[in-house]
Amino acid sequence: MGCSSCSNDGGVPKGCKSNGSCSSGGCNKLSVFNWLSNMSLPNGQEVYDWVEIRFKNGRKEFYKNVNNLSLQAGEAVAVEAHPGHDIGTVSLVGELVKLQMRKKGFKPSEENTKKIYRKASQRDIDKWQEVQKLESETMYKSREIAKRLDLDMKISDVEYQGDGAKVIFYYTATARVDFRVLIKELASAFSSRIEMRQIGSRQEAARLGGIGSCGRELCCSTWLSDFRSVNTSAARYQQLSLNPIKLAGQCGKLKCCLNYELDSYLDAIKDFPELGLKLKTKKGLATTIKQDIFKRIIWFAYAETPMAWVPVSVDRINQVVEMNKNGEKPETLEEEAVMVEASAPDFSANDSHGSLTRFDAKKPQRKSNKRRKKPFRKPNAQKPKK
């Protein structure tokens, strides 16, 4: 997917050359803004010879620029592959590649060194586009073969190598799958070298993409690269209802965004008392009803009047807890009650779109130009002759 208005002078078909500033979502998938691109290197220092290359669906790898090619983000290059060569897009160059390699835990060595051969020619790009058109058809055929072999697996995506010499099948499975027979049939059906890669449900959702419940593209398919584990305790700390339909993402697991604000909630509840706290007062026993973490207010209710809620600040609650430990009881909790202003909605809008009685108004009847049809009359049945 790419912007049709983008320039393709760098060799990428309908590719993005604006350094990730377009908002299409397809060109800049999992892109990294090079904030060191406008800085000049000190005298005598050469440009870092490692380059980050992006492939289909945000897959990125690091290659060494052995020929000292002048590369820019967005250019298509031919890189080393086994066997043959592959076509990828330059996503990052310069000193920022060092930080990305450190973040990914990639250590350059002679064993894992892959080379950049050349800038992709028009012939390379034509071949690349030709094999990309075969991916959807290949995926459907491979699913039919896997179903015929009765394999408990789901082939979610297919990626052709730039020269068509190898095909990578991404699949998900709940248990171990013996696909030795499958590889033989796939190799004979597509006449290429076959590679099977198992991915998880989160990686599958990231590769396929989609729109989340927030109305934006999925975080895993746009910028999120590390998938941290999400527990139901994250929802409990944020006082969310444990509804699996609302808390689960398109991958079927808990949403990654539950971890975004978790640290703020954990910092806010450090001095909060335990849930289900009961305070002893001379008026009676007060039980916790609910709490507002960021307003630092907890509502209590007496056993005699369960519908009368008393909002109390956390600082005052901690004082009452210390008094109860020492055998003391305050008179009532109303003495230190917090004034909570309840803002009522304003229904006095004069606009017809905001009026509550807009559904009561009758719609004007439209005059019909069609002529009324005469009712159908059943002809009188003839009486049988005597």
N, C-alpha and C positions, 0 to 999 in steps of 0.2 A: 504494500500500500504506500502510495506516495502522492505528493502534491503535483497536480498537472501543471501548475504555474511555476514550479521550481526550475532552476537552471540545471542542465545536464552536461555542462561543459567538462566536468571532471570525470565523465565516463560512466556515471551511475544512471541507469534508466529511470527517469522520473524521480531522481533522488534529491535529498535535501542538502544544499550547500550553504545554508544560513547558520551553520554552527548550532543547530538545535533550537533556533528561535521561532520556527513555525509551530503551529498548534494543531497539526493534523493528527498527531498521536501515532502515526505509522512510521514516519521517517525518523523521528527522534525517540524510538522505543528504547527505554533503558539507556538513554544517552547521558553523557557526562559533560558539563560545561567546562571548557578549558579556560580557566581564569588566569592562566599563565601565558596565554597565547600572545598577548600584547607586550610582554616583557622581553627585553633583549638580554641575551646571555653575556656574562663577563668576557672580556677579551681573552682569546686563547682557548675558550671552552667550546667543545663541539656539541652538537645536538645529540641527545640521547638516541642510541641506535636501536631501541626496542619500540615497537608500535603495537597498539591495541587494534585488533581487527574484529569487526562485528559480522556475524552471519545471520541466518534466518532466526526470527523470533527472539532476538536479543542474545543469542549465544555469542560469547566473546572469548577470544584467545589472544595470546601474545606471540609476536613473531619478530625476528631480528632483521633489521634492514642492512643486509650485508653489502649491498651494492650502493649504499649511500644515496638512495633515490630521494628527490625532493617531494615529500608527500604532504597532503593536506587532508583535513577531515572531510569525508564525503567522497573521496576518490575510490574507485574500484581497482583492486590489485589481485594479481595471481600469486598464491602462496603455496607452500609445500604441503603435500598430502600423501597419504599412503593407501593405495597407489595413486599416481598421477598428480594433478594439481587441483586446487579449489579456488573459487572466486569469492572474495569478501570485500567489505567496505571499511575504509579507515575510519575509526571512531575517535581515536585519541593519539596525539603525537606530542613529543617534547618531554619536559621534566615531570609533568603530571603522571606520566606512565609509571614512573617509579613508585608513586604513592598508590596507584591502582594495583601494581604487582605486590606491594607489601600488604595491601588490604586483602587481596585474594590468596595470600600465602604462596605466591609463585616465586621460586628461586631459580634464576638462570643457571643452567649447567649445559655441558656438552650433550647430555642424554636427551634433555627436553627442549633443545634449541631447534626451532623451526624457522625457515628462511622465507623471505619475500623475494619472489623471482623477478617480477616486473610489474609495471602498470598494465592493467588489463587492456588488451586491444579490442577493436570492434568485433573481431572474430571470436574472442573469448566471451564477450558480452552476449553475442548472438547465440552461442552455444549454451550459455548460462540461462538465458531466457527460454530457450527451447526445452531444457530439462525441467525448469520450474513449472512449465505448463503441464507436465506429466504427473505432478505430485498428487493432485486430488484424485485422478483416475487410478494411480498406483495404490493410494490408500484404500479406496473402495474394493479394488481387486484383492488386496492383501487381507482385508477383513473377511471377504468371502472365503478365502483359502483357510484362514484361521477358524472360521465357523465350521467349515466342512471337516476339518481335522479335530473338531470338538475340543478346542483349547480354551481354558478359562483365562482369557486375556482380552484386552481392548487396545487396538492400535489407534492411537489418538492423532499422530502426526507423522509425516514423511518428509525427509529432507534429502534432496539429490546433491551430490558433489558437483562442483562447477563444471567439470569435464564429463560428468555422467558415468564415471567408472565405479562409483560406489553409491549405495542408497542406505540411508540411516532410517530405521523404523523406531519410533518412540512408542512405548506401550506401557500400560498400567496393569497390574495383576495383584490379587490378594495373596496368592501363594506362589511357590516356585513352579515355573513352567518349563517343560522339556520341549523346546522348539527346534530340535535337530532336523526333524522331518520338514518343519515349516521353512527352515532356511534353504533346504534343497529345492523345495517347490518354488520359493520366491526367486531363487537364483536362476532357475530354468525359465520362469515366467517373464522376468525382467532383464535377463542377460547382463547382470551387474553383480558386483560384490555386495553382499548383504551384511549389515551390522545392526544388531538389536540392542537398544538402550532402554532399560527400565527406568521410569520416572514415577514420582509420587503424585498424589492428587493435587497438591499445591502447584507443582511444576506443570502439571497438565493444564490447570486453569490459567497459569501464567503464559503458556504457549498459545492457547486458544484465544485468550482475551475476553472482554465483555464489559458490561456496565454494572456497577455495584448498586446497592440500595441507596447510596448517597447521590446517585445521578452522575457520577464521574467514572472514568475508566478504572479498571481494577489496578490497585497499587502494585500487585505482583507483576503486571504486564507493562507498567509504565516506568517505575523507578525503584521498586523494592527488589533487592537482589538476595538478601539473606532471610530465610524463613525461620523465625524463632518459634519455639513451642508456645502455644496459647492454652491456658488452663481455665477451668470454670471459676477458679478463685478470682480471676481478673474481673469477671462479670459481677461476682458477689461484692468485691470491694467497691465497685462503682454503682452498686445498688440497682443493677439491671435485672429484669425478670428473666429467669432461666428458661426462656422459650427457644427451643432448638431451631425453630423456623426463622426467628429474627436474628439469632446469634450466629448462625452458620452461613458461610459464604458459598460461592458457586462451586467450590471444591468439595463441599460437604463437611468441612471442618470449621472450627471456630474462626471468626474473622480476625485477620492480623491487626486490624485497627483497634481491637480491644486492648492492645498493649501500648497504644500511643499515649494515653492519658493516665496510665496506671501509676506511674511514678508520682504524679501530682496528687493522686488520691492517697497513696501510701504516706506521703509527707504530711498530708492534711489530717490523717487519722492517728498520728503518732500518740497524741495525748488524749485521744477519745477513750472513754470507758468501754468495757466489753458490752456486746449486744445482749439484750435481755436483762439489763441492770435494774435492780429494784432498790429504791431509796426509802428509808424509814423516816417518817415525820410524825409529829404529834397529831396531825390531822388524819394520818393513815399511811398505808403502804402505797407508794407510787411506782408504776410499771412503765417501762419504755414502750413507746408506741412507734415512733419513727424518728429519723435524724436527717439533718441537712449538713452535709460535710463542709461545704465551703462557707456557709453562713455560721457554722460552728454553733448550731442550735439542735437540741434534742427535746422532743415533745414527750411529756409524761401524762399519765392519767391515774386517778385514784380508783381503787376497787369499788367504792360506793358510787362514783360518778364516772363511768367509763367513757362517756361521750364528751366530757369537758377536758380538753387537752390543754396542758400548761407548757409553753415553750420556755426552756431554761438554757442558759449559756453553758458551754463546756467547762469554763473556769469555775462557775458556781457549783456545777455537778461534782467536780473533783473535791471541792471544799466539803460538800455534804457527805461524800464518800469517806473522807478523813474523819468527819464528825461521827459517822456511824461506826467506824472502827474503834473510836475512843468511847463508844457507848453514849454519845450525845445525839439528840434529834432536834432539827430546826422546827419552828412552829409550822410553817407551810412552805410550799414551793412558790406560791403566788407572790411572796414578798420579793423574790428576785426574778420574776418572770420577765421575759423579753417582749417588748412591743413589736409585733410582727404586722406590718401593713399589708393588707390584702388588696390588690388592685383588681377592681371589677372591670369586666369588659364594657366598652362603650358601644351601645347599640343605637345611639341617636344619630346615625349617619343619614344624611338626606339623599345620598346617592342610591339609586334604585338597585345597584348591584350589591350594596351592603344592607339593604332593608330586609327585615325579617318577614314582612308581609308581601314580598315580591312574588311568592308562589301562590298567594290568594287571589291575585288579580286575574280576571278571566281574559283569555286571549280573544282578540277580535275575530269574528267569523269572516272568512273569506267567501266572497260571492263566486259561485261556480258558474262558468259559462256553458257547461255541459247541459244539454237538455235532459230533463227527467224522463227516464224510461217508463213506459206504461207497464203496469203490473201484468204479469203473465196469467192469463186465464185459461183454465183447462176446458177444452171444448166438451160440449154435452155429449155424453155417450149415447149412441143410437140404441133405441129399444129394439129388441128382437121381434121380428114379425111373427104374428100368430099363424 
